[in-house]
């Protein structure tokens, strides 16, 4: 069974695991879980595998590390302004 979660539920989903945990073990546990973005999706296990960090001390630690590998589609419309005018 393939699970799908919205990006807004990512941190609570990570909290369902036990920490500390090695990156590879966390990636394996989420393989096949699809994260739904504003425009697209990605495999959560693959995203975790892309993180440079080898070990996560907490769900907050894993969530923060994932922020660096999320694709641009995760945050909104392509070319969307941050409000600078």
C-alpha positions as semicolon CSV with decimal commas, in nm:
position;residue;x (nm);y (nm);z (nm)
1;X;0,000;0,000;0,000
2;X;0,130;0,344;-0,093
3;X;0,065;0,625;0,153
4;X;0,017;0,988;0,056
5;X;0,063;1,285;0,286
6;X;0,037;1,658;0,230
7;X;0,348;1,863;0,293
8;X;0,169;2,032;0,584
9;X;0,153;1,692;0,759
10;X;0,521;1,608;0,707
11;X;0,650;1,696;1,053
12;X;0,369;1,516;1,240
13;X;0,429;1,213;1,017
14;X;0,799;1,215;1,102
15;X;0,705;1,226;1,472
16;X;0,551;0,880;1,438
17;X;0,900;0,725;1,424
18;X;1,145;0,659;1,708
19;X;1,456;0,876;1,739
20;X;1,750;0,893;1,722
21;X;1,758;0,713;1,387
22;X;2,005;0,666;1,103
23;X;1,918;0,839;0,775
24;X;1,913;0,511;0,581
25;X;1,671;0,347;0,826
26;X;1,437;0,647;0,820
27;X;1,449;0,661;0,440
28;X;1,368;0,289;0,420
29;X;1,075;0,329;0,658
30;X;0,921;0,599;0,436
31;X;0,997;0,443;0,096
32;X;0,674;0,444;-0,102
33;X;0,521;0,734;0,093
34;X;0,432;1,017;-0,143
35;X;0,452;1,376;-0,023
36;X;0,201;1,597;-0,206
37;X;0,322;1,951;-0,285
38;X;0,148;2,263;-0,410
39;X;0,254;2,155;-0,759
40;X;0,370;1,793;-0,777
41;X;0,489;1,523;-0,541
42;X;0,794;1,321;-0,438
43;X;0,879;1,000;-0,257
44;X;0,953;1,079;0,107
45;X;1,206;0,797;0,136
46;X;1,393;0,940;-0,162
47;X;1,391;1,290;-0,015
48;X;1,529;1,162;0,315
49;X;1,795;0,968;0,126
50;X;1,902;1,295;-0,045
51;X;1,979;1,460;0,290
52;X;2,352;1,486;0,371
53;X;2,299;1,423;0,743
54;X;2,368;1,063;0,853
55;X;2,159;1,059;1,173
56;X;1,856;1,242;1,308
57;X;1,818;1,310;1,679
58;X;1,447;1,401;1,656
59;X;1,158;1,454;1,415
60;X;1,232;1,826;1,428
61;X;1,591;1,754;1,325
62;X;1,474;1,539;1,030
63;X;1,215;1,797;0,925
64;X;1,473;2,078;0,929
65;X;1,715;1,871;0,719
66;X;1,441;1,793;0,466
67;X;1,381;2,166;0,408
68;X;1,713;2,172;0,221
69;X;1,616;1,901;-0,030
70;X;1,252;1,986;-0,102
71;X;1,198;2,072;-0,468
72;X;1,081;2,421;-0,568
73;X;0,737;2,273;-0,643
74;X;0,691;2,217;-0,271
75;X;0,656;2,582;-0,183
76;X;0,411;2,723;-0,434
77;X;0,365;2,832;-0,790
78;X;0,681;2,852;-1,000
79;X;0,803;3,211;-1,016
80;X;0,582;3,318;-0,728
81;X;0,709;3,630;-0,554
82;X;0,779;3,652;-0,181
83;X;0,602;3,986;-0,183
84;X;0,890;4,204;-0,294
85;X;0,746;4,476;-0,513
